[in-house]
């Protein structure tokens, strides 16, 4: 239902926001219950099965890299993302400037900070919506590391310096030294490349934090004032 609604241009903003969130919940549930994966994906209509399989695999890959925490993060603030059309314009402008597919930039933005919803420095010291280490930002960034537009341009510049778009696996591995990360970013990106409307669903994915008690939603407004 959610996959159909995301692709339907008649789906209004409020319904689209919920359907994107519902899509995310479904894939997170499958990633937590892999014993249900094969039967669930087999029941998905044939025209949606490839994208559903890619999304399920990517979500499971990312979950495999996370160690459940006992406490919620104290350094994060969750904010509303920039408008969907504005972010897409930044991705596509960066593609024109640097030759890196807009879908890969959107996918990195999705994986790193849920398209700018997470504000705060990571445990490793990464900053901004595209999560740059200070030294990398100094070398490849221009402007404000906390600006979606500036960070997206810097990400495209960094990927290009690491052989994107000809060798995206290498560029993504240099961005984050993790093969599950490379597979996940690639899977989400290729879904969007095949069907650009899939971006409408990903844009509405929310911030969940994996704890020893399970997934906890961190809503807009969470965190220090």
Backbone as a chain_set.jsonl record, in Angstrom:
{"seq": "XXXXXXXXXXXXXXXXXXXXXXXXXXXXXXXXXXXXXXXXXXXXXXXXXXXXXXXXXXXXXXXXXXXXXXXXXXXXXXXXXXXXXXXXXXXXXXXXXXXXXXXXXXXXXXXXXXXXXXXXXXXXXXXXXXXXXXXXXXXXXXXXXXXXXXXXXXXXXXXXXXXXXXXXXXXXXXXXXXXXXXXXXXXXXXXXXXXXXXXXXXXXXXXXXXXXXXXXXXXXXXXXX", "coords": {"N": [[0.825, -1.196, 0.0], [1.878, 1.264, 0.841], [4.034, 1.564, -0.938], [2.67, 1.785, -3.379], [1.22, 4.179, -2.942], [3.242, 6.089, -2.677], [4.166, 6.284, -5.254], [2.045, 7.394, -6.553], [0.867, 10.24, -8.075], [-1.349, 11.563, -7.17], [-1.425, 11.381, -4.446], [-1.674, 13.232, -1.577], [0.185, 15.73, 0.378], [0.03, 15.231, 3.243], [-0.875, 12.558, 3.395], [1.18, 11.389, 1.938], [3.369, 11.832, 3.611], [2.724, 10.15, 5.764], [2.584, 7.66, 4.447], [5.202, 7.337, 3.522], [6.51, 7.118, 5.973], [5.26, 4.819, 6.937], [6.163, 2.969, 5.063], [8.907, 2.945, 5.748], [8.702, 1.871, 8.362], [7.812, -0.702, 7.79], [10.029, -1.85, 6.448], [11.979, -1.626, 8.435], [10.887, -3.322, 10.323], [11.064, -5.777, 8.989], [13.84, -5.944, 8.865], [14.444, -6.387, 11.494], [13.257, -8.784, 11.891], [14.274, -11.132, 10.303], [13.422, -13.668, 9.614], [10.984, -13.398, 8.463], [11.371, -12.26, 6.04], [11.701, -13.517, 3.364], [9.181, -14.706, 2.775], [7.544, -12.486, 2.941], [8.533, -10.734, 0.919], [8.073, -12.351, -1.269], [5.371, -12.152, -1.472], [4.925, -9.618, -2.358], [3.707, -7.581, -5.02], [4.728, -8.237, -8.405], [5.715, -6.045, -9.902], [6.691, -4.34, -8.006], [8.535, -5.706, -6.593], [11.348, -5.753, -6.978], [12.288, -3.221, -6.116], [11.332, -3.3, -3.492], [12.786, -5.455, -2.485], [15.388, -4.442, -2.681], [15.215, -2.254, -0.906], [14.627, -3.577, 1.487], [16.955, -5.116, 1.805], [18.921, -3.121, 2.003], [18.135, -1.771, 4.346], [18.454, -3.804, 6.212], [21.223, -4.212, 5.968], [22.221, -1.786, 7.007], [21.229, -1.909, 9.617], [22.76, -3.969, 10.578], [25.154, -2.798, 11.148], [24.869, -1.371, 13.435], [25.186, -1.032, 16.906], [23.043, -1.845, 19.45], [21.982, 0.589, 21.816], [21.846, 1.409, 25.317], [20.922, 3.811, 26.24], [19.291, 6.822, 25.088], [20.421, 9.16, 22.54], [22.201, 12.073, 23.604], [23.328, 14.229, 22.392], [22.071, 14.92, 20.092], [19.806, 16.878, 18.148], [16.592, 16.866, 16.838], [15.225, 17.996, 13.893], [12.896, 19.555, 11.595], [13.138, 18.634, 8.16], [14.604, 20.394, 5.321], [12.457, 21.708, 2.696], [11.104, 19.237, 0.471], [11.292, 19.658, -2.348], [13.281, 21.599, -2.482], [15.572, 20.239, -1.524], [15.815, 18.267, -3.496], [16.404, 19.899, -5.657], [18.95, 20.827, -4.886], [20.423, 18.417, -4.93], [20.273, 17.734, -7.652], [21.451, 19.939, -8.891], [24.047, 19.672, -7.945], [24.72, 17.3, -9.197], [24.823, 18.14, -11.879], [26.981, 19.905, -11.669], [29.142, 18.33, -10.713], [28.944, 15.766, -11.728], [28.078, 13.534, -10.34], [25.598, 11.227, -9.61], [22.386, 12.436, -8.743], [20.785, 10.798, -7.229], [22.488, 9.225, -5.694], [23.572, 11.155, -3.997], [21.271, 11.94, -2.638], [20.734, 9.528, -1.379], [22.949, 9.176, 0.356], [22.522, 11.387, 2.011], [20.082, 10.631, 3.131], [20.85, 8.281, 4.574], [22.845, 9.226, 6.299], [21.789, 11.397, 7.9], [19.03, 11.304, 7.856], [18.147, 13.038, 5.83], [18.858, 15.544, 6.811], [17.515, 15.787, 9.207], [18.764, 15.132, 11.617], [20.615, 16.931, 13.837], [23.778, 17.717, 15.056], [26.946, 16.617, 16.383], [28.567, 13.615, 15.492], [29.499, 10.568, 17.284], [32.023, 9.963, 16.366], [32.888, 12.435, 15.599], [31.95, 13.608, 13.28], [30.292, 16.08, 11.252], [27.371, 18.045, 10.41], [24.761, 17.827, 7.811], [25.592, 15.966, 5.899], [27.55, 14.664, 7.187], [30.536, 15.205, 7.697], [33.928, 14.721, 8.563], [36.054, 16.979, 10.37], [38.589, 17.508, 9.079], [38.17, 16.536, 6.487], [36.092, 18.157, 5.637], [37.448, 20.612, 5.656], [39.118, 20.235, 3.503], [37.405, 19.75, 1.311], [35.035, 21.151, 1.56], [32.91, 24.041, 1.14], [31.697, 27.055, 2.376], [29.07, 26.627, 4.69], [29.156, 24.009, 6.928], [26.852, 23.02, 8.054], [24.858, 23.617, 6.304], [22.485, 22.362, 4.087], [22.686, 22.595, 1.259], [25.397, 23.41, 0.849], [26.746, 21.272, 2.054], [25.894, 19.089, 0.516], [27.017, 19.739, -1.98], [29.709, 19.579, -1.249], [29.896, 16.87, -0.642], [29.458, 15.75, -3.179], [31.716, 16.768, -4.475], [33.753, 15.493, -3.02], [33.199, 12.772, -3.514], [33.61, 12.752, -6.275], [36.345, 13.271, -6.322], [37.215, 10.85, -5.501], [36.907, 9.064, -7.547], [34.261, 8.845, -8.416], [31.826, 9.397, -10.998], [32.569, 6.966, -12.074], [33.601, 4.881, -10.54], [31.785, 4.087, -8.278], [31.542, 2.309, -6.011], [34.142, 2.449, -4.853], [34.287, 5.213, -4.269], [32.198, 5.527, -2.421], [33.056, 3.827, -0.404], [35.294, 5.181, 0.467], [34.011, 7.328, 1.51], [32.628, 6.26, 3.677], [33.963, 3.826, 5.559], [32.894, 1.058, 5.163], [31.51, -1.888, 4.071], [28.775, -2.81, 4.258], [27.541, -0.276, 4.433], [28.228, 0.813, 1.921], [26.806, -0.968, 0.26], [24.163, -0.448, 1.103], [23.732, 2.329, 0.612], [24.074, 2.272, -2.144], [21.95, 0.6, -2.904], [19.566, 2.021, -2.134], [19.996, 4.293, -3.701], [19.96, 3.268, -6.326], [17.336, 2.411, -6.494], [16.055, 4.906, -6.548], [17.176, 5.957, -8.875], [16.072, 4.269, -10.795], [13.373, 4.714, -10.381], [12.421, 7.746, -9.983], [10.357, 8.841, -8.384], [10.448, 7.39, -6.057], [11.975, 8.778, -4.296], [10.187, 10.44, -2.974], [9.094, 8.868, -0.992], [11.369, 8.133, 0.577], [12.144, 10.634, 1.502], [10.385, 11.102, 3.55], [11.083, 9.405, 5.598], [11.715, 8.782, 9.014], [13.543, 9.585, 12.084], [14.88, 6.96, 13.723], [16.105, 5.278, 16.585], [18.183, 2.716, 17.502], [17.834, 0.739, 20.268], [18.524, -1.227, 23.238], [16.018, -1.875, 23.94], [14.646, -1.938, 21.635], [13.509, -0.319, 18.555], [13.37, 3.2, 18.783], [11.458, 6.012, 18.203], [12.637, 9.187, 17.385], [11.256, 12.126, 17.568], [10.58, 15.193, 15.68], [11.827, 17.988, 17.324], [12.916, 16.632, 19.43], [15.586, 16.584, 21.77], [18.185, 18.894, 22.939], [17.307, 22.355, 23.701]], "CA": [[0.0, 0.0, 0.0], [2.726, 2.451, 0.918], [4.797, 1.69, -2.183], [1.751, 2.301, -4.404], [0.871, 5.562, -2.643], [4.406, 6.927, -2.935], [4.282, 6.44, -6.701], [0.812, 7.978, -7.072], [0.941, 11.703, -7.991], [-2.544, 12.089, -6.508], [-1.27, 11.303, -2.998], [-1.415, 14.549, -1.027], [1.35, 15.823, 1.274], [-0.16, 14.586, 4.545], [-0.897, 11.116, 3.177], [2.511, 10.985, 1.495], [4.227, 11.791, 4.796], [2.442, 8.931, 6.522], [2.919, 6.47, 3.673], [6.65, 7.187, 3.57], [6.843, 6.623, 7.312], [4.79, 3.431, 6.997], [7.132, 2.195, 4.267], [10.091, 2.787, 6.59], [8.391, 0.952, 9.458], [7.74, -2.064, 7.251], [11.376, -2.357, 6.193], [12.668, -1.782, 9.716], [10.361, -4.534, 10.951], [11.675, -6.918, 8.307], [15.255, -6.043, 9.225], [14.501, -6.919, 12.857], [12.685, -10.131, 11.871], [14.68, -11.668, 8.999], [12.714, -14.909, 9.299], [9.785, -13.042, 7.692], [11.751, -11.549, 4.825], [11.462, -14.184, 2.087], [7.744, -14.874, 2.539], [6.964, -11.157, 2.714], [8.91, -10.237, -0.398], [7.415, -13.184, -2.275], [3.977, -11.725, -1.576], [4.87, -8.279, -2.954], [3.441, -7.655, -6.46], [5.951, -8.382, -9.196], [6.256, -4.778, -10.377], [7.295, -3.642, -6.872], [9.375, -6.624, -5.819], [12.773, -5.403, -7.06], [12.57, -2.092, -5.22], [11.099, -3.748, -2.117], [13.918, -6.29, -2.099], [16.534, -3.549, -2.482], [15.002, -1.491, 0.319], [14.751, -4.49, 2.626], [18.359, -5.482, 1.954], [19.662, -1.958, 2.475], [17.787, -1.521, 5.741], [19.108, -4.851, 7.0], [22.659, -3.938, 5.989], [22.507, -0.701, 7.941], [20.973, -2.374, 10.973], [23.854, -4.849, 10.989], [26.307, -1.991, 11.56], [24.517, -0.604, 14.63], [25.158, -1.719, 18.197], [21.962, -1.246, 20.25], [22.415, 1.34, 22.99], [20.908, 1.381, 26.447], [20.397, 5.161, 26.44], [19.073, 7.628, 23.893], [21.506, 10.135, 22.348], [22.025, 13.359, 24.272], [23.95, 15.292, 21.598], [21.303, 15.146, 18.873], [18.528, 17.582, 18.103], [15.859, 16.458, 15.639], [14.556, 19.149, 13.301], [12.219, 19.294, 10.331], [14.057, 18.789, 7.026], [14.28, 21.397, 4.31], [11.41, 21.213, 1.795], [11.494, 18.153, -0.429], [11.671, 20.183, -3.654], [14.556, 22.306, -2.343], [16.643, 19.255, -1.45], [15.994, 17.653, -4.818], [17.1, 20.879, -6.494], [20.369, 20.819, -4.504], [21.03, 17.175, -5.44], [20.374, 17.759, -9.116], [22.446, 20.955, -9.248], [25.364, 19.086, -7.674], [24.982, 16.329, -10.263], [25.244, 18.895, -13.057], [28.29, 20.517, -11.424], [30.224, 17.387, -10.425], [28.786, 14.518, -12.457], [27.681, 12.452, -9.443], [24.139, 11.093, -9.699], [21.597, 13.046, -7.665], [20.213, 9.743, -6.393], [23.501, 8.827, -4.706], [23.66, 12.23, -3.011], [20.076, 11.815, -1.806], [20.857, 8.318, -0.569], [23.884, 9.477, 1.442], [21.81, 12.309, 2.905], [19.108, 9.799, 3.835], [21.498, 7.366, 5.503], [23.643, 9.929, 7.296], [21.036, 12.229, 8.864], [17.619, 11.335, 7.465], [17.966, 14.221, 5.008], [19.048, 16.756, 7.585], [16.727, 15.83, 10.438], [19.628, 14.999, 12.781], [21.605, 17.977, 14.057], [24.695, 17.381, 16.13], [28.186, 15.942, 16.011], [28.537, 12.179, 15.768], [30.486, 10.066, 18.249], [33.336, 10.025, 15.718], [33.244, 13.822, 15.352], [31.44, 14.082, 11.997], [29.411, 17.233, 11.409], [26.522, 18.498, 9.324], [23.775, 16.892, 7.246], [26.248, 14.9, 5.141], [28.474, 14.045, 8.147], [31.949, 15.354, 7.344], [34.954, 14.938, 9.569], [36.574, 18.343, 10.187], [39.659, 17.573, 8.086], [37.601, 16.33, 5.149], [35.367, 19.384, 5.29], [38.432, 21.65, 5.356], [39.688, 19.968, 2.183], [36.429, 19.655, 0.219], [33.847, 21.947, 1.793], [32.85, 25.489, 0.93], [30.509, 27.608, 3.02], [28.653, 26.216, 6.035], [29.02, 22.547, 7.011], [25.486, 22.707, 8.477], [23.941, 23.949, 5.216], [22.22, 21.226, 3.199], [23.225, 22.848, -0.084], [26.857, 23.403, 0.873], [27.207, 19.933, 2.386], [25.632, 18.231, -0.647], [28.053, 20.062, -2.963], [30.974, 19.042, -0.76], [29.838, 15.419, -0.802], [29.665, 15.468, -4.594], [33.118, 17.068, -4.763], [34.565, 14.449, -2.402], [32.982, 11.54, -4.27], [34.279, 12.913, -7.57], [37.785, 13.141, -6.079], [37.49, 9.434, -5.233], [36.631, 8.314, -8.778], [32.863, 8.828, -8.848], [30.852, 8.301, -10.935], [33.045, 5.752, -12.747], [33.823, 3.819, -9.558], [31.002, 4.48, -7.11], [31.877, 1.545, -4.804], [35.338, 3.016, -4.224], [33.976, 6.534, -3.726], [31.361, 5.368, -1.232], [33.868, 3.223, 0.656], [36.116, 6.252, 1.016], [33.108, 8.187, 2.287], [32.393, 5.538, 4.926], [34.752, 2.608, 5.396], [32.015, -0.039, 5.56], [30.848, -2.49, 2.919], [27.312, -2.704, 4.38], [27.168, 1.104, 4.093], [28.305, 0.937, 0.465], [25.677, -1.7, -0.336], [22.9, 0.208, 1.433], [23.626, 3.579, -0.15], [23.889, 1.902, -3.549], [20.603, 0.044, -3.107], [18.583, 3.109, -2.106], [20.233, 5.17, -4.843], [19.522, 2.641, -7.57], [15.877, 2.474, -6.493], [15.667, 6.253, -6.999], [17.555, 6.123, -10.283], [15.1, 3.54, -11.608], [12.056, 5.334, -10.193], [12.662, 8.972, -9.217], [9.31, 9.1, -7.396], [10.775, 6.733, -4.794], [12.499, 9.839, -3.417], [9.084, 10.982, -2.172], [8.967, 8.042, 0.195], [12.561, 8.253, 1.413], [12.157, 11.948, 2.136], [9.524, 11.077, 4.734], [11.57, 8.498, 6.629], [11.953, 9.483, 10.271], [14.743, 9.204, 12.841], [14.716, 5.906, 14.724], [17.348, 4.964, 17.285], [18.127, 1.319, 17.935], [18.24, 0.557, 21.656], [18.34, -2.588, 23.74], [14.567, -2.061, 24.062], [14.08, -1.9, 20.297], [13.539, 0.958, 17.847], [12.713, 4.322, 19.438], [11.297, 7.169, 17.336], [13.054, 10.492, 17.888], [10.443, 13.032, 16.743], [11.014, 16.587, 15.538], [11.775, 18.627, 18.641], [13.716, 15.885, 20.4], [16.94, 17.047, 22.02], [18.342, 20.139, 23.705], [16.713, 23.524, 23.038]], "C": [[0.869, 1.259, 0.0], [3.52, 2.65, -0.374], [3.914, 2.229, -3.311], [1.477, 3.784, -4.191], [2.016, 6.514, -2.961], [4.533, 7.229, -4.422], [3.087, 7.156, -7.324], [0.865, 9.502, -6.957], [-0.276, 12.33, -7.319], [-2.439, 12.04, -4.985], [-0.862, 12.664, -2.454], [-0.294, 14.546, -0.01], [1.174, 15.098, 2.601], [-0.161, 13.069, 4.401], [0.474, 10.604, 2.749], [3.464, 10.88, 2.688], [3.985, 10.517, 5.593], [2.844, 7.682, 5.752], [4.429, 6.249, 3.6], [7.111, 6.628, 4.902], [6.431, 5.155, 7.45], [5.72, 2.503, 6.215], [8.385, 1.922, 5.105], [9.855, 1.777, 7.711], [8.367, -0.492, 8.979], [9.138, -2.64, 7.042], [12.173, -2.506, 7.483], [12.181, -3.048, 10.427], [10.977, -5.781, 10.317], [13.147, -7.071, 8.696], [15.434, -6.618, 10.631], [14.002, -8.358, 12.933], [13.017, -10.802, 10.53], [13.981, -12.964, 8.623], [11.45, -14.653, 8.475], [10.108, -12.515, 6.296], [11.313, -12.257, 3.539], [9.978, -14.319, 1.783], [7.088, -13.533, 2.25], [7.276, -10.666, 1.309], [8.278, -11.064, -1.511], [5.97, -12.764, -2.497], [3.815, -10.335, -2.176], [4.583, -8.412, -4.446], [4.723, -7.557, -7.275], [6.559, -7.051, -9.605], [6.919, -3.968, -9.265], [8.383, -4.461, -6.185], [10.855, -6.231, -5.852], [13.104, -4.258, -6.109], [12.351, -2.482, -3.772], [12.267, -4.594, -1.619], [15.153, -5.431, -1.824], [16.402, -2.777, -1.178], [15.16, -2.367, 1.562], [16.213, -4.855, 2.873], [19.174, -4.327, 2.514], [19.392, -1.691, 3.948], [18.434, -2.556, 6.656], [20.614, -4.634, 7.074], [22.995, -2.85, 7.008], [22.282, -1.138, 9.38], [22.129, -3.233, 11.486], [25.071, -4.076, 11.476], [26.081, -1.278, 12.883], [24.536, -1.502, 15.866], [24.048, -1.079, 19.034], [22.497, -0.591, 21.524], [21.382, 1.231, 24.104], [20.236, 2.726, 26.643], [20.193, 5.861, 25.106], [20.176, 8.674, 23.761], [21.194, 11.463, 23.039], [22.566, 14.521, 23.442], [23.171, 15.61, 20.325], [20.108, 16.047, 19.137], [17.859, 17.204, 16.788], [15.019, 17.634, 15.153], [13.812, 18.714, 12.045], [13.211, 19.474, 9.186], [13.675, 19.98, 6.167], [13.2, 20.843, 3.383], [11.941, 20.206, 0.777], [11.977, 18.681, -1.779], [13.013, 20.905, -3.587], [15.715, 21.317, -2.311], [16.881, 18.605, -2.808], [16.716, 18.617, -5.754], [18.59, 20.92, -6.168], [21.069, 19.573, -5.044], [21.277, 17.275, -6.942], [21.368, 18.815, -9.586], [23.85, 20.422, -9.021], [25.718, 18.035, -8.723], [25.474, 17.041, -11.519], [26.667, 19.425, -12.878], [29.416, 19.497, -11.342], [30.084, 16.037, -11.112], [28.416, 13.319, -11.611], [26.161, 12.397, -9.404], [23.434, 11.704, -8.487], [21.086, 11.991, -6.703], [21.212, 9.266, -5.341], [23.661, 9.905, -3.632], [22.454, 12.183, -2.078], [20.179, 10.613, -0.878], [21.82, 8.529, 0.596], [23.217, 10.379, 2.475], [20.786, 11.554, 3.758], [19.778, 8.968, 4.924], [22.209, 8.12, 6.624], [22.79, 10.651, 8.337], [19.541, 12.291, 8.563], [17.279, 12.673, 6.798], [17.946, 15.508, 5.837], [18.242, 16.846, 8.857], [17.595, 15.792, 11.7], [20.634, 16.142, 12.792], [22.487, 17.572, 15.228], [25.898, 16.628, 15.6], [28.108, 14.473, 16.396], [29.579, 11.808, 16.815], [31.892, 10.167, 17.674], [33.794, 11.446, 15.437], [32.774, 14.375, 14.031], [30.357, 15.135, 12.213], [28.519, 17.413, 10.182], [25.643, 17.423, 8.722], [24.367, 15.776, 6.395], [27.398, 14.275, 5.927], [29.926, 14.025, 7.665], [32.808, 15.426, 8.595], [35.591, 16.308, 9.319], [37.651, 18.456, 9.114], [39.149, 17.418, 6.664], [36.835, 17.558, 4.705], [36.344, 20.492, 4.919], [38.99, 21.479, 3.947], [38.669, 20.096, 1.056], [35.208, 20.559, 0.381], [34.029, 23.41, 1.441], [31.586, 25.99, 1.601], [30.306, 27.033, 4.402], [28.426, 24.708, 6.067], [27.61, 22.139, 7.41], [24.431, 23.079, 7.438], [23.735, 22.723, 4.339], [22.873, 21.435, 1.841], [24.737, 22.753, -0.091], [27.399, 22.004, 1.147], [26.992, 18.965, 1.226], [26.676, 18.483, -1.728], [29.397, 19.477, -2.537], [31.015, 17.527, -0.906], [30.089, 15.033, -2.256], [31.123, 15.699, -4.987], [34.032, 15.963, -4.215], [34.417, 13.126, -3.153], [33.693, 11.598, -5.617], [35.793, 12.749, -7.418], [38.192, 11.695, -5.833], [36.906, 8.524, -6.315], [35.144, 8.117, -9.089], [32.731, 9.704, -10.097], [31.352, 6.984, -11.525], [33.197, 4.59, -11.782], [33.106, 4.202, -8.262], [31.318, 3.629, -5.883], [33.113, 2.089, -4.091], [35.027, 4.35, -3.559], [33.164, 6.427, -2.447], [32.15, 4.752, -0.088], [34.797, 4.252, 1.272], [35.264, 7.205, 1.872], [32.83, 7.568, 3.653], [32.975, 4.137, 4.758], [33.977, 1.381, 5.887], [31.332, -0.592, 4.322], [29.323, -2.533, 3.068], [26.8, -1.308, 4.05], [27.168, 1.287, 2.577], [27.118, 0.245, -0.193], [24.354, -0.964, -0.096], [22.711, 1.489, 0.634], [23.375, 3.272, -1.622], [22.468, 1.407, -3.805], [19.548, 1.14, -3.126], [18.74, 4.008, -3.334], [19.715, 4.556, -6.138], [18.001, 2.535, -7.644], [15.421, 3.832, -7.016], [16.053, 6.507, -8.441], [16.553, 5.438, -11.202], [13.729, 4.189, -11.565], [12.231, 6.59, -9.34], [11.594, 9.287, -8.176], [9.569, 8.389, -6.068], [11.366, 7.72, -3.793], [11.417, 10.381, -2.499], [8.842, 10.165, -0.91], [10.146, 8.214, 1.132], [12.605, 9.586, 2.152], [11.383, 11.934, 3.452], [9.937, 10.042, 5.777], [12.015, 9.304, 7.846], [13.224, 8.97, 10.957], [14.357, 8.172, 13.894], [16.091, 5.572, 15.304], [17.217, 3.571, 17.861], [18.683, 1.198, 19.348], [18.086, -0.916, 22.035], [16.867, -2.896, 23.971], [13.872, -2.084, 22.705], [14.2, -0.52, 19.68], [12.763, 2.023, 18.627], [12.652, 5.482, 18.45], [11.773, 8.421, 18.057], [12.33, 11.541, 17.043], [11.088, 14.403, 16.603], [10.792, 17.287, 16.881], [12.553, 17.903, 19.694], [15.071, 16.563, 20.564], [16.973, 18.379, 22.739], [17.734, 21.327, 22.958], [17.748, 24.288, 22.238]], "O": [[0.617, 2.199, -0.754], [3.662, 3.777, -0.849], [4.368, 3.044, -4.113], [1.496, 4.563, -5.144], [1.791, 7.618, -3.457], [4.964, 8.318, -4.801], [3.12, 7.489, -8.509], [0.904, 10.02, -5.841], [-0.24, 13.5, -6.938], [-3.289, 12.607, -4.299], [0.185, 13.193, -2.83], [0.141, 13.481, 0.428], [2.094, 14.409, 3.044], [0.476, 12.369, 5.188], [0.886, 9.514, 3.148], [4.268, 9.951, 2.766], [4.934, 9.876, 6.047], [3.388, 6.744, 6.335], [4.89, 5.108, 3.613], [7.992, 5.77, 4.957], [7.17, 4.348, 8.014], [6.022, 1.394, 6.656], [8.862, 0.789, 5.159], [10.706, 0.928, 7.978], [8.841, -1.395, 9.67], [9.403, -3.784, 7.413], [12.971, -3.435, 7.604], [12.968, -3.757, 11.056], [11.362, -6.719, 11.014], [13.644, -8.189, 8.838], [16.445, -7.256, 10.926], [14.277, -9.069, 13.899], [12.122, -11.015, 9.712], [13.944, -13.33, 7.448], [10.907, -15.573, 7.863], [9.212, -12.346, 5.47], [10.625, -11.658, 2.712], [9.555, -14.074, 0.653], [6.186, -13.443, 1.418], [6.379, -10.229, 0.588], [7.979, -10.534, -2.581], [5.407, -12.986, -3.569], [2.697, -9.914, -2.473], [5.164, -9.284, -5.093], [5.676, -6.883, -6.884], [7.783, -6.922, -9.655], [7.636, -3.008, -9.548], [9.073, -3.962, -5.297], [11.544, -6.367, -4.841], [14.092, -4.322, -5.378], [13.103, -2.047, -2.9], [12.688, -4.466, -0.47], [15.876, -5.664, -0.855], [17.369, -2.657, -0.425], [15.75, -1.951, 2.559], [16.659, -4.899, 4.02], [20.016, -4.52, 3.392], [20.317, -1.416, 4.712], [18.906, -2.224, 7.743], [21.219, -4.846, 8.125], [23.946, -2.986, 7.779], [23.056, -0.778, 10.268], [22.439, -3.225, 12.677], [25.933, -4.642, 12.149], [26.997, -0.644, 13.406], [23.969, -2.595, 15.863], [24.107, 0.121, 19.303], [23.351, -1.147, 22.215], [20.2, 0.992, 23.858], [19.116, 2.796, 27.149], [20.845, 5.532, 24.115], [20.803, 9.039, 24.756], [20.047, 11.911, 23.048], [22.292, 15.679, 23.754], [23.575, 16.485, 19.559], [19.483, 15.99, 20.196], [18.5, 17.222, 15.737], [14.212, 18.192, 15.897], [14.066, 17.64, 11.501], [14.045, 20.378, 9.236], [12.567, 20.507, 6.269], [13.04, 19.625, 3.292], [13.068, 20.315, 0.293], [12.979, 18.193, -2.301], [13.801, 20.834, -4.53], [16.725, 21.521, -2.985], [18.027, 18.416, -3.217], [17.549, 18.195, -6.557], [19.413, 21.037, -7.075], [22.183, 19.662, -5.559], [22.355, 16.94, -7.433], [22.059, 18.605, -10.582], [24.751, 20.691, -9.816], [26.883, 17.894, -9.096], [26.433, 16.597, -12.151], [27.466, 19.399, -13.814], [30.517, 19.746, -11.832], [31.018, 15.236, -11.082], [28.435, 12.192, -12.104], [25.509, 13.418, -9.188], [23.851, 11.502, -7.346], [20.963, 12.243, -5.505], [20.823, 8.938, -4.22], [23.866, 9.577, -2.463], [22.594, 12.365, -0.868], [19.758, 10.676, 0.277], [21.532, 8.102, 1.714], [23.34, 10.149, 3.678], [20.647, 11.812, 4.953], [19.321, 8.955, 6.067], [22.175, 7.69, 7.777], [23.047, 10.528, 9.534], [18.864, 13.233, 8.976], [16.296, 13.336, 7.131], [17.148, 16.417, 5.606], [18.272, 17.876, 9.53], [17.217, 16.349, 12.731], [21.415, 16.296, 11.854], [21.992, 17.137, 16.268], [25.866, 16.072, 14.502], [27.645, 14.126, 17.482], [30.427, 12.619, 17.185], [32.847, 10.427, 18.407], [34.951, 11.662, 15.076], [33.142, 15.493, 13.668], [29.614, 15.104, 13.194], [28.859, 16.996, 9.075], [25.757, 16.248, 9.072], [23.721, 14.749, 6.188], [28.138, 13.449, 5.393], [30.463, 12.986, 7.282], [32.463, 16.104, 9.563], [35.659, 16.752, 8.173], [37.634, 19.397, 8.321], [39.63, 18.082, 5.746], [36.909, 17.96, 3.544], [36.1, 21.236, 3.97], [39.3, 22.463, 3.274], [39.026, 20.509, -0.048], [34.429, 20.718, -0.559], [35.139, 23.943, 1.443], [30.514, 25.413, 1.416], [31.243, 26.956, 5.196], [27.599, 24.187, 5.319], [27.203, 21.011, 7.13], [23.239, 22.877, 7.667], [24.705, 22.11, 3.895], [23.543, 20.537, 1.33], [25.307, 22.082, -0.951], [28.392, 21.592, 0.547], [27.837, 18.104, 0.984], [27.171, 17.533, -2.333], [30.137, 18.943, -3.363], [32.052, 16.962, -1.254], [30.842, 14.1, -2.534], [31.698, 14.916, -5.743], [34.978, 15.552, -4.886], [35.408, 12.439, -3.398], [34.303, 10.62, -6.049], [36.447, 12.159, -8.278], [39.368, 11.348, -5.94], [36.48, 7.399, -6.056], [34.802, 7.3, -9.944], [33.474, 10.675, -10.232], [30.635, 5.984, -11.484], [32.955, 3.441, -12.151], [33.738, 4.589, -7.279], [31.361, 4.178, -4.782], [33.132, 2.181, -2.864], [35.445, 4.6, -2.429], [33.416, 7.159, -1.489], [31.942, 5.108, 1.072], [35.063, 4.204, 2.473], [35.753, 7.803, 2.831], [32.801, 8.269, 4.664], [32.524, 3.365, 3.912], [34.342, 0.752, 6.88], [30.654, 0.141, 3.602], [28.625, -2.308, 2.079], [25.735, -1.169, 3.449], [26.227, 1.846, 2.014], [26.494, 0.801, -1.097], [23.522, -0.873, -0.999], [21.652, 1.709, 0.046], [22.563, 3.931, -2.271], [21.858, 1.76, -4.814], [18.722, 1.187, -4.038], [17.753, 4.433, -3.934], [19.102, 5.244, -6.954], [17.433, 2.564, -8.736], [14.504, 3.907, -7.833], [15.335, 7.202, -9.161], [16.221, 5.963, -12.265], [13.009, 4.22, -12.564], [12.195, 6.513, -8.112], [11.894, 9.939, -7.176], [8.971, 8.748, -5.054], [11.268, 7.518, -2.583], [11.702, 10.746, -1.358], [8.435, 10.705, 0.118], [9.968, 8.416, 2.333], [13.054, 9.652, 3.297], [11.708, 12.688, 4.369], [9.208, 9.824, 6.745], [12.616, 10.37, 7.716], [13.883, 8.049, 10.474], [13.613, 8.464, 14.83], [17.1, 5.585, 14.599], [16.282, 3.271, 18.604], [19.847, 1.51, 19.6], [17.588, -1.73, 21.258], [16.503, -4.054, 24.177], [12.653, -2.232, 22.631], [14.9, 0.347, 20.204], [11.642, 1.781, 19.075], [13.683, 5.893, 17.916], [11.372, 8.69, 19.19], [12.747, 11.817, 15.918], [12.03, 14.732, 17.324], [9.723, 17.191, 17.485], [12.836, 18.466, 20.751], [15.637, 17.063, 19.591], [15.934, 18.929, 23.104], [17.652, 21.314, 21.73], [17.424, 25.3, 21.616]]}, "num_chains": 1, "name": "protein.A"}
